[in-house]
Amino acid sequence: MRSLLLVAFFYFLSFALFGQGFEVSAINESFRGNIGETIKAPLRIKNTSDRSITLIIRKLESQLGTTQRNFFCVDGNCLDSRIEDYQIKLEPNQTTSTLEIALEAGIAPGISSARYLIYNRFNTNDSYEIEMNFAVDEKKAEKNIYTSRSITVQDVYPNPVTDFANIDYRILNDNIHAKITLHNILGNVLGEYELPTLEQKVKVRTESLSSGIYFYTLYVDNEAVMTRKIVVKK
């Protein structure tokens, strides 16, 4: 009988020590974006134990609009919104750096929330429930920052940007050649984007850039006609 009690004692002791093995940060923030955008919120989870742990992040019931979807994004790639669970393994003192919760903002403004349960796969008592809030705004009318007889260009949005930004434009002369170049403060070109005549929006990709100040320049027939600042914030 005594030996059984000792076994039970050490079992519950090890179970208790195994618990409380991770912490979650940035869980009380509100994240904001515009109608039609994908709003991404970083989810930082740190393994505070001295052993590797496997965590499950599970979707719970959320308050979303009828045209909205929420999903996991990893390394800049977003998973199918029908995936309810995501599993991640963390080594001692490791913190997630590429995991995000994303909301497809839909077509109506308002406040939405997404709830998740994070728990240790091998110890469900070691768990944490989080709620992320998303504010969806009407897209503000962008002003034209460059206008000529050949082309009009609106300012970049969103700015600051995380993964990509949009620039709306309109070609008024089919015979011109227009493009946008993205460059750093030293003038090194980091990306080049053609502005096709039959389109009216170009996507400037910034997911591989570090946080900081960059610039984009409009070229019309190989002549630089405008330069504006863009801020990357990770």
Backbone hydrogen bonds in HBPLUS format (Angstrom, degrees):
<---DONOR---> <-ACCEPTOR-->    atom                        ^
c    i                          cat <-CA-CA->   ^        H-A-AA   ^      H-
h    n   atom  resd res      DA  || num        DHA   H-A  angle D-A-AA Bond
n    s   type  num  typ     dist DA aas  dist angle  dist       angle   num
A0005-LEU N   A0001-MET O   3.03 MM   4  6.36 152.3  2.11 147.2 154.4     1
A0006-LEU N   A0002-ARG O   2.96 MM   4  6.29 151.4  2.05 147.4 155.4     2
A0007-VAL N   A0003-SER O   2.95 MM   4  6.20 156.8  2.00 147.2 153.3     3
A0008-ALA N   A0004-LEU O   2.94 MM   4  6.17 161.2  1.98 147.3 152.4     4
A0009-PHE N   A0005-LEU O   2.82 MM   4  6.01 152.8  1.90 144.1 152.2     5
A0010-PHE N   A0006-LEU O   2.98 MM   4  6.23 170.4  1.99 154.1 155.4     6
A0011-TYR N   A0007-VAL O   2.94 MM   4  6.09 145.1  2.06 143.0 153.6     7
A0012-PHE N   A0008-ALA O   2.97 MM   4  6.21 167.5  1.99 153.2 155.0     8
A0013-LEU N   A0009-PHE O   2.87 MM   4  6.05 149.1  1.97 147.1 157.1     9
A0014-SER N   A0010-PHE O   2.96 MM   4  6.02 164.8  1.99 142.1 145.8    10
A0015-PHE N   A0011-TYR O   2.94 MM   4  6.12 149.8  2.04 142.4 151.8    11
A0016-ALA N   A0012-PHE O   2.92 MM   4  6.06 152.5  2.00 141.8 148.1    12
A0017-LEU N   A0013-LEU O   2.94 MM   4  6.22 158.1  1.99 150.3 156.4    13
A0018-PHE N   A0014-SER O   2.97 MM   4  6.05 140.6  2.13 139.7 149.9    14
A0019-GLY N   A0016-ALA O   3.19 MM   3  5.27 141.2  2.35  97.4 108.1    15
A0048-THR N   A0021-GLY O   2.90 MM  27  5.32 140.2  2.06 122.9 132.8    16
A0023-GLU N   A0046-LYS O   2.94 MM  23  5.33 149.2  2.04 144.3 154.3    17
A0046-LYS N   A0023-GLU O   2.89 MM  23  5.33 165.4  1.91 157.7 162.4    18
A0025-SER N   A0044-ARG O   3.01 MM  19  5.50 164.5  2.04 156.0 160.3    19
A0031-PHE N   A0133-ASN O   2.88 MM 102  6.25 164.3  1.90 151.3 154.9    20
A0135-ALA N   A0031-PHE O   2.75 MM 104  6.11 157.2  1.80 150.5 158.5    21
A0033-GLY N   A0135-ALA O   3.00 MM 102  6.45 152.4  2.08 167.3 173.0    22
A0137-ASP N   A0033-GLY O   2.83 MM 104  6.15 163.5  1.86 151.8 156.9    23
A0037-GLU N   A0034-ASN O   3.10 MM   3  5.66 159.5  2.15 139.5 139.9    24
A0035-ILE N   A0137-ASP O   2.89 MM 102  6.04 137.8  2.07 174.9 170.9    25
A0036-GLY N   A0106-GLY O   2.93 MM  70  5.33 138.2  2.11 151.7 163.9    26
A0105-ALA N   A0037-GLU O   2.91 MM  68  5.59 161.8  1.94 168.8 174.4    27
A0039-ILE N   A0103-LEU O   2.83 MM  64  5.14 154.1  1.90 157.8 153.7    28
A0103-LEU N   A0039-ILE O   2.77 MM  64  5.14 154.6  1.84 147.7 156.6    29
A0041-ALA N   A0101-ILE O   2.76 MM  60  5.15 160.0  1.80 149.0 156.1    30
A0101-ILE N   A0041-ALA O   2.83 MM  60  5.15 164.8  1.85 151.1 152.7    31
A0043-LEU N   A0099-LEU O   3.01 MM  56  5.72 174.4  2.01 144.4 143.4    32
A0096-THR N   A0045-ILE O   2.95 MM  51  5.44 155.2  2.01 144.5 150.2    33
A0047-ASN N   A0094-GLN O   2.92 MM  47  5.54 164.2  1.95 158.5 161.7    34
A0093-ASN N   A0047-ASN O   2.85 MM  46  4.97 135.5  2.05 138.7 147.7    35
A0053-ILE N   A0090-LEU O   2.92 MM  37  5.47 157.6  1.97 154.7 161.1    36
A0090-LEU N   A0053-ILE O   2.86 MM  37  5.47 162.1  1.90 162.3 167.9    37
A0121-ARG N   A0054-THR O   2.84 MM  67  5.71 174.6  1.84 159.7 161.3    38
A0055-LEU N   A0088-ILE O   2.77 MM  33  5.36 166.2  1.79 169.9 167.4    39
A0088-ILE N   A0055-LEU O   2.94 MM  33  5.36 159.6  1.99 151.1 157.1    40
A0056-ILE N   A0119-TYR O   2.85 MM  63  5.47 162.4  1.89 159.3 164.8    41
A0119-TYR N   A0056-ILE O   2.99 MM  63  5.47 158.1  2.04 149.7 156.6    42
A0057-ILE N   A0086-TYR O   2.78 MM  29  5.14 162.7  1.81 152.5 158.7    43
A0086-TYR N   A0057-ILE O   2.90 MM  29  5.14 146.3  2.01 138.0 148.9    44
A0058-ARG N   A0117-LEU O   2.82 MM  59  5.12 171.2  1.82 151.2 153.5    45
A0117-LEU N   A0058-ARG O   2.85 MM  59  5.12 159.6  1.89 147.6 154.3    46
A0059-LYS N   A0084-GLU O   2.90 MM  25  5.34 162.4  1.93 157.9 163.8    47
A0060-LEU N   A0115-ARG O   2.89 MM  55  5.23 158.4  1.94 146.7 139.5    48
A0063-GLN N   A0113-SER O   2.95 MM  50  5.15 136.1  2.15 136.2 149.4    49
A0113-SER N   A0063-GLN O   3.00 MM  50  5.15 159.3  2.05 135.9 142.5    50
A0068-GLN N   A0065-GLY O   3.11 MM   3  5.14 165.0  2.13 111.4 113.1    51
A0104-GLU N   A0069-ARG O   2.75 MM  35  5.16 170.4  1.76 162.5 165.8    52
A0071-PHE N   A0102-ALA O   2.99 MM  31  5.37 151.6  2.07 140.1 147.8    53
A0102-ALA N   A0071-PHE O   2.89 MM  31  5.37 173.8  1.89 168.0 168.3    54
A0079-LEU N   A0072-PHE O   2.77 MM   7  5.58 169.8  1.78 165.4 168.1    55
A0073-CYS N   A0100-GLU O   2.93 MM  27  5.01 153.8  2.00 147.1 145.5    56
A0100-GLU N   A0073-CYS O   2.86 MM  27  5.01 153.5  1.93 155.1 156.3    57
A0074-VAL N   A0077-ASN O   2.81 MM   3  5.28 158.6  1.86 149.7 145.9    58
A0077-ASN N   A0074-VAL O   2.91 MM   3  5.28 164.0  1.93 120.4 122.8    59
A0075-ASP N   A0098-THR O   3.14 MM  23  4.99 146.2  2.26 124.4 134.6    60
A0083-ILE N   A0080-ASP O   3.07 MM   3  5.75 169.2  2.08 121.5 125.0    61
A0094-GLN N   A0091-GLU O   2.94 MM   3  5.28 159.7  1.98 137.6 137.4    62
A0110-GLY N   A0136-VAL O   2.94 MM  26  5.22 156.7  2.00 138.0 140.7    63
A0136-VAL N   A0110-GLY O   2.79 MM  26  5.22 177.4  1.79 168.6 168.7    64
A0112-SER N   A0134-PHE O   2.83 MM  22  5.12 166.2  1.85 153.9 158.8    65
A0134-PHE N   A0112-SER O   2.73 MM  22  5.12 168.5  1.74 155.6 156.1    66
A0114-ALA N   A0132-MET O   2.86 MM  18  5.26 155.7  1.92 149.6 157.8    67
A0132-MET N   A0114-ALA O   2.86 MM  18  5.26 165.8  1.88 151.6 155.0    68
A0116-TYR N   A0130-ILE O   2.97 MM  14  5.37 159.4  2.01 146.4 151.3    69
A0130-ILE N   A0116-TYR O   2.85 MM  14  5.37 163.1  1.88 156.9 162.7    70
A0118-ILE N   A0128-TYR O   2.74 MM  10  5.15 175.0  1.74 159.7 161.4    71
A0128-TYR N   A0118-ILE O   2.69 MM  10  5.15 144.2  1.81 151.0 161.8    72
A0120-ASN N   A0126-ASP O   2.94 MM   6  5.60 152.6  2.01 155.9 164.8    73
A0123-ASN N   A0120-ASN O   3.10 MM   3  5.06 162.2  2.13 105.0 110.6    74
A0126-ASP N   A0123-ASN O   2.94 MM   3  5.67 156.2  2.00 121.7 128.5    75
A0127-SER N   A0125-ASN O   3.11 MM   2  5.62 119.7  2.49 106.6  90.4    76
A0145-ILE N   A0153-VAL O   2.81 MM   8  5.97 150.0  1.90 151.3 160.8    77
A0146-TYR N   A0153-VAL O   3.25 MM   7  5.16 144.1  2.38 148.5 145.7    78
A0153-VAL N   A0146-TYR O   2.84 MM   7  5.16 156.0  1.90 151.8 155.5    79
A0148-SER N   A0151-ILE O   2.92 MM   3  5.43 136.8  2.11 146.1 158.9    80
A0172-LEU N   A0150-SER O   2.62 MM  22  4.68 162.3  1.65 136.2 137.5    81
A0152-THR N   A0170-ARG O   3.03 MM  18  5.31 150.8  2.12 142.3 151.5    82
A0170-ARG N   A0152-THR O   2.91 MM  18  5.31 146.3  2.02 153.2 156.2    83
A0154-GLN N   A0168-ASP O   2.88 MM  14  5.41 172.2  1.89 166.2 164.0    84
A0157-TYR N   A0166-ASN O   2.98 MM   9  5.35 149.8  2.07 147.8 157.0    85
A0166-ASN N   A0157-TYR O   2.64 MM   9  5.35 178.5  1.64 160.0 159.8    86
A0161-VAL N   A0231-VAL O   2.83 MM  70  6.26 152.9  1.90 157.1 165.6    87
A0233-LYS N   A0161-VAL O   2.86 MM  72  5.90 164.4  1.89 155.2 159.7    88
A0206-THR N   A0163-ASP O   2.65 MM  43  4.94 169.5  1.66 143.0 142.1    89
A0207-GLU N   A0163-ASP O   2.99 MM  44  4.04 110.3  2.50 140.9 125.4    90
A0165-ALA N   A0204-VAL O   2.85 MM  39  5.13 155.7  1.91 143.1 150.4    91
A0204-VAL N   A0165-ALA O   2.73 MM  39  5.13 164.1  1.75 157.0 161.0    92
A0167-ILE N   A0202-VAL O   2.97 MM  35  5.37 148.0  2.07 152.5 161.5    93
A0202-VAL N   A0167-ILE O   3.00 MM  35  5.37 152.9  2.08 142.4 150.9    94
A0169-TYR N   A0200-GLN O   2.97 MM  31  5.03 162.3  2.01 123.5 127.9    95
A0176-ILE N   A0173-ASN O   3.23 MM   3  6.00 176.0  2.23 126.6 127.2    96
A0221-ASP N   A0177-HIS O   2.68 MM  44  4.99 175.9  1.68 160.6 162.1    97
A0195-LEU N   A0178-ALA O   3.05 MM  17  5.48 153.2  2.13 146.1 137.8    98
A0179-LYS N   A0219-TYR O   3.02 MM  40  5.33 150.0  2.11 145.7 151.9    99
A0219-TYR N   A0179-LYS O   2.86 MM  40  5.33 172.0  1.87 163.7 164.7   100
A0180-ILE N   A0193-TYR O   2.75 MM  13  5.06 159.9  1.79 148.0 154.2   101
A0193-TYR N   A0180-ILE O   2.73 MM  13  5.06 163.8  1.76 160.8 165.4   102
A0181-THR N   A0217-THR O   2.96 MM  36  5.31 156.3  2.02 146.3 153.9   103
A0217-THR N   A0181-THR O   2.89 MM  36  5.31 154.6  1.95 148.7 157.1   104
A0182-LEU N   A0191-GLY O   2.80 MM   9  4.98 165.0  1.83 141.9 146.2   105
A0190-LEU N   A0182-LEU O   2.60 MM   8  5.40 169.5  1.62 154.0 157.6   106
A0191-GLY N   A0182-LEU O   3.27 MM   9  4.98 137.1  2.46 140.0 135.5   107
A0183-HIS N   A0215-PHE O   2.85 MM  32  5.44 168.0  1.86 161.3 164.6   108
A0215-PHE N   A0183-HIS O   2.91 MM  32  5.44 162.9  1.94 168.1 169.6   109
A0184-ASN N   A0188-ASN O   3.08 MM   4  5.56 149.5  2.18 143.6 148.6   110
A0187-GLY N   A0184-ASN O   2.93 MM   3  5.31 161.2  1.97 113.3 119.5   111
A0199-GLU N   A0196-PRO O   3.29 MM   3  5.52 164.4  2.32 108.6 113.1   112
A0209-LEU N   A0206-THR O   3.03 MM   3  5.35 164.4  2.05 116.1 121.0   113
A0212-GLY N   A0232-VAL O   2.92 MM  20  5.29 153.1  1.99 136.3 141.7   114
A0232-VAL N   A0212-GLY O   2.87 MM  20  5.29 170.5  1.88 167.5 167.7   115
A0214-TYR N   A0230-ILE O   2.81 MM  16  5.21 166.0  1.83 167.1 170.7   116
A0230-ILE N   A0214-TYR O   2.85 MM  16  5.21 164.8  1.87 135.9 135.5   117
A0216-TYR N   A0228-ARG O   2.90 MM  12  5.56 158.9  1.94 156.5 163.5   118
A0228-ARG N   A0216-TYR O   2.94 MM  12  5.56 160.2  1.98 157.8 163.3   119
A0218-LEU N   A0226-MET O   2.83 MM   8  5.26 156.7  1.88 148.9 156.9   120
A0225-VAL N   A0218-LEU O   2.89 MM   7  5.84 168.5  1.90 166.4 170.0   121
A0220-VAL N   A0223-GLU O   2.93 MM   3  5.27 159.8  1.97 145.2 143.7   122
A0223-GLU N   A0220-VAL O   3.09 MM   3  5.27 154.5  2.16 106.0 113.9   123
